[in-house]
Amino acid sequence: SAEFDQKPDSLFFNDGQRRIDFVLVYEDESKNENRKKSVNKKQMRKRQAYESNLISNGLQLEATRSVLNEKLIFVKVHAPWEVLCTYAEVMHIKLPLKPNDLKTRDSAFNWFSRLLRVDENIIKPEQEFFTAPFEKARISDFYIQDKDIFFNPATRSRIVHFILSRVEYAVKDNVKKFGINRLLDSGIYKAAFPLHDSRFNRRLEDPNCPSERYLLYKEWAHPRSFYKLQPLDLVRKYYGEKIGIYFAWLGFYTHMLIMAAVVGLACFLYGYITKDNCTWSQEVCDPNIGGNIIMCPQCDHECTYWNLTITCESSKKLCIFDSFGTLVFAVFMGIWVTLFLEFWKRRQAELEYEWDTVEFLEQEEYIRPEYEARCTHVVTNEITQQEEHVPYTACGKCVRMTFGISAVLFWILLIIASVIGIIIYRLSVFFVFSAKLPRHINGTEAIQKYLTPQAATSVTASIISFIIIMILNIIYEKTDYENSLTMKMFLFQFVNYYSSCFYIAFFKGKFVGYPGDPVYWLGKYRNEECDPGGCLLELTTQLTIIMGGKAIWNNVQEVLLPWVKNLIGRCRSAARSEKTIPRWEQDYHLQPVGKLGLFYEYLEMVIQFGFVTLFVASFPLAPLLALVNNLLEIRVDAWKITTQFRRMVPQKAQDIGAWQPIMQGIAILAVVTNAMIIAFTSDMIPRLVYYWSFSVPPYGNHSNYTMKGYINNTLSVFNIADFKNGSKPVSLPWLGNQTTCRYRDFRYPPGHQHQYEHNIYYWHVIAAKLSFIIVMEHVIYCVKFIVSYVIPDVSQKTKSKIKREKYLTQTLLHENHLKVMKKNMGKIADRIWKGEDGTFRPKFD
């Protein structure tokens, strides 16, 4: 045990020479009086065996007692040069051979990006090298100017974590128990983490220490840097490629959103400017047209007749979103999402080259220690005929898969049940609102303009839906390893977030029957109807509440919770301000990083990507909201991992993993959903059919194509006398001699030989809707295919760089050996020629 040397920012052992590569924290068993002595002894034996095995593997340890809590012991871990070299070869880590002399050409836009880049005098560009997997036998080939900096701190921590994850601490029933993660789970160690290199808000005085954490905070995580480009090379160097690729993807996605946000805002403004020219909305608000239209009750008994002008304000809002600009924007977004995915593949290929992960999958990906620990069953490999260890037998695997699938199905059924519950809430509350809110024909109350029963039901149901979504998320987020989780968790989130939107877009108001023969849920609840203008505005409301609420909730959760926890921790340590605290103890009091790392950050952004693409036809401002949120999200995530959390263990990553095919699936589905929203949720197709076919003879009375008369033409007539006793509303005195009411549908009027059956307008509209979906899908899919074909996944420039580097690396690696061989062969030839070996001496006649 070593005493603290009173150097609060030191990153070295007490000798000032050996660098601290990792820190382990445990509670001194001799001072723990809350647990049984037998438990303490058992834990101490495991810990001592583990630390002894660490030393046997070449690591060096130094223990120091906590300054603030005498029960805590900090074990500092150092990896000597020989250990680093050995495991760098085992892990196939690529290390520098020689400086990269390939010249890079500046793009035409370089002058503009230079204005947004971090000042190169503050964060100096990283020197580029040709690299190759490390081999101790070829150590002389590598670019080693200083052994202390050949392995950077991130690589050192990664190697040490590799060792920590594979050293055993006990053997039970001939099964080895090993790995720091299991020791953490069992409470033998309280924490294990690499050190931050400095305080985030103060640069170290030592000029040899780069204070990279301070630079990241100042130039990346600080709110005033929101407009700057991210220093991705430094992020990658400090946190590793896995963190770097996340922020590279998030930054690229945000930049691509700028174009979508501009076009979406333009479409919104087009709808806003032209809303006063919306003929069908004018007819709804016209007291001589809409004011004379009496609508049928939308629920049984308590609901009464109502005047169409009550929906005047909602019809004006609907004109903003249900316009020709929406169609243009939906087509644009179908192409935009393809451009985004294709250009991201190119950007990802560039990063693979720049960050040396091109051949990562073949060389550096190794089996997880958690998986190795479960490999207790022996099977014979059919190909090699050798014995291999696997975690489950064939029967065990089937049982596990069955339980896994059953669990996912259970949660999905639970979500569906919650959606059904919200639908029943809508039906019940609409009944109450219809009875309570004023609905007089000639009423002019201000509340009627904005708080209609439909609006009140929609807003309250959307808020309740959002609350249920967040509760189910919190419950479900108790799960397993990242790779096995991605598809399973996304499937759950997909159903959880989007189910209510799919219901409003494609089911609400579609199966309602007509006033004389309504359709009932469970034989009791009458199906919901849409406003005369359709359900598009309600879908827009739902999206706004869920997207906005989710963004606010996530940012509060990501910023406020870690900050409050750290604040509470600082308040508990009242003596902190009076004592000098070492670097490792300062980091210990930060928040631990979860096992899944940035999984939930990816999930949050991919769910947002779904909102931006799947339902964008109903809400063109979605990309703008996403853009604003992401500008904040980048800095929030950066601030969080730089200031509030312990340093993450650096990890390699070649790409964004399973999220890429998930986004490709969303992109394909988005074309279908937007085509169906325009066809079935909006009123665009019925309006076009009326304009081109039913406003003029033989079906219409107008001499020119027009939208006049659209509202009257699209509201069917119902005879009040035909109400069934079960749904007949209470007769009101002000109704007078009114014998009919109107409802939203395309049916023949009473007295017709096919009364209340669908009329010819209905079949024209259905044919037009199906034709529109087929044409729009085929056009967009065709364009998507052409774009995907034209834009290669790897640019020619990057391909040339990769080939050039491979060639130069191979030449460099073999050149020295050829020189050595030639030199040795030359010596042998000289010896032979000089006759030192009589066996091969040449003879002359």
Stockholm file with secondary structure:
# STOCKHOLM 1.0

chainA/1-845         SAEFDQKPDSLFFNDGQRRIDFVLVYEDESKNENRKKSVNKKQMRKRQAYESNLISNGLQLEATRSVLNEKLIFVKVHAPWEVLCTYAEVMHIKLPLKPNDLKTRDSAFNWFSRLLRVDENIIKPEQEFFTAPFEKARISDFYIQDKDIFFNPATRSRIVHFILSRVEYAVKDNVKKFGINRLLDSGIYKAAFPLHDSRFNRRLEDPNCPSERYLLYKEWAHPRSFYKLQPLDLVRKYYGEKIGIYFAWLGFYTHMLIMAAVVGLACFLYGYITKDNCTWSQEVCDPNIGGNIIMCPQCDHECTYWNLTITCESSKKLCIFDSFGTLVFAVFMGIWVTLFLEFWKRRQAELEYEWDTVEFLEQEEYIRPEYEARCTHVVTNEITQQEEHVPYTACGKCVRMTFGISAVLFWILLIIASVIGIIIYRLSVFFVFSAKLPRHINGTEAIQKYLTPQAATSVTASIISFIIIMILNIIYEKTDYENSLTMKMFLFQFVNYYSSCFYIAFFKGKFVGYPGDPVYWLGKYRNEECDPGGCLLELTTQLTIIMGGKAIWNNVQEVLLPWVKNLIGRCRSAARSEKTIPRWEQDYHLQPVGKLGLFYEYLEMVIQFGFVTLFVASFPLAPLLALVNNLLEIRVDAWKITTQFRRMVPQKAQDIGAWQPIMQGIAILAVVTNAMIIAFTSDMIPRLVYYWSFSVPPYGNHSNYTMKGYINNTLSVFNIADFKNGSKPVSLPWLGNQTTCRYRDFRYPPGHQHQYEHNIYYWHVIAAKLSFIIVMEHVIYCVKFIVSYVIPDVSQKTKSKIKREKYLTQTLLHENHLKVMKKNMGKIADRIWKGEDGTFRPKFD
#=GR chainA/1-845 SS CCCCCSCTTCCBCTTSSSBCCEEEEEECGGGCCSSCHHHHHHHHHHHHHHHHHHHHTTCEEEEEECSSCTTEEEEEEECCHHHHHHHHHHTTCEEEEEECCCCCCCCTTHHHHHHHSCCTTTSCCCCCEEEEECCGGGGGGSCCSCHHHHSCHHHHHHHHHHHHTTCEEEEETTEEEECHHHHHHTTSSSEEECCCSSBTTBCCSCTTSCCHHHHHIIIIISGGGTTSCCCHHHHHHHHCHHHHHHHHHHHHHHHHHHHHHHHHHHHHHHHHHHGGGCHHHHHHHCTTTGGGCEECCSSSTTCCCEEGGGGHHHHHHHHHHSSHHHHHHHHHHHHHHHHHHHHHHHHHHHHHHHTTCTTHHHHTCCCCHHHHHHCCEEEECTTTCCEEEESSCHHHHHHHHHHHHHHHHHHHHHHHHHHHHHHHHHHHHHHHHHHHSCCCTTCCCHHHHHCCHHHHHHHHHHHHHHHHHHHHHHHHCCCCCHHHHHHHHHHHHHHHHHHHHHHHHHTTTTSCEETTEECEETTTEECCCCBTTBSHHHHHHHHHHHHHHHHHHHHHHHHHHHHHHHHHHHHHCGGGGGSCCCHHHHHHTSBCCCTTTTHHHHHHHHHHHHHHHHTTTTCTTHHHHHHHHHHHHHHHHHHIIIIIBCCCCCCCCSSCTTHHHHHHHHHHHHHHHHHHIIIIISSHHHHHHIIIIISSTTTCCCSSCCCTTHHHHHEEEEEGGGCCTTTCCCCCGGGTTCCEEEEESCBCCTTSTTTTSBCHHHHHHHHHHHHHHHHHHHHHHHHHHHHHHHSCSSCHHHHHHHHHHHHHHHHHHHHHHHHHHHHHHHHHHHHHHTTSSGGGCCCCC
#=GC SS_cons         CCCCCSCTTCCBCTTSSSBCCEEEEEECGGGCCSSCHHHHHHHHHHHHHHHHHHHHTTCEEEEEECSSCTTEEEEEEECCHHHHHHHHHHTTCEEEEEECCCCCCCCTTHHHHHHHSCCTTTSCCCCCEEEEECCGGGGGGSCCSCHHHHSCHHHHHHHHHHHHTTCEEEEETTEEEECHHHHHHTTSSSEEECCCSSBTTBCCSCTTSCCHHHHHIIIIISGGGTTSCCCHHHHHHHHCHHHHHHHHHHHHHHHHHHHHHHHHHHHHHHHHHHGGGCHHHHHHHCTTTGGGCEECCSSSTTCCCEEGGGGHHHHHHHHHHSSHHHHHHHHHHHHHHHHHHHHHHHHHHHHHHHTTCTTHHHHTCCCCHHHHHHCCEEEECTTTCCEEEESSCHHHHHHHHHHHHHHHHHHHHHHHHHHHHHHHHHHHHHHHHHHHSCCCTTCCCHHHHHCCHHHHHHHHHHHHHHHHHHHHHHHHCCCCCHHHHHHHHHHHHHHHHHHHHHHHHHTTTTSCEETTEECEETTTEECCCCBTTBSHHHHHHHHHHHHHHHHHHHHHHHHHHHHHHHHHHHHHCGGGGGSCCCHHHHHHTSBCCCTTTTHHHHHHHHHHHHHHHHTTTTCTTHHHHHHHHHHHHHHHHHHIIIIIBCCCCCCCCSSCTTHHHHHHHHHHHHHHHHHHIIIIISSHHHHHHIIIIISSTTTCCCSSCCCTTHHHHHEEEEEGGGCCTTTCCCCCGGGTTCCEEEEESCBCCTTSTTTTSBCHHHHHHHHHHHHHHHHHHHHHHHHHHHHHHHSCSSCHHHHHHHHHHHHHHHHHHHHHHHHHHHHHHHHHHHHHHTTSSGGGCCCCC
//
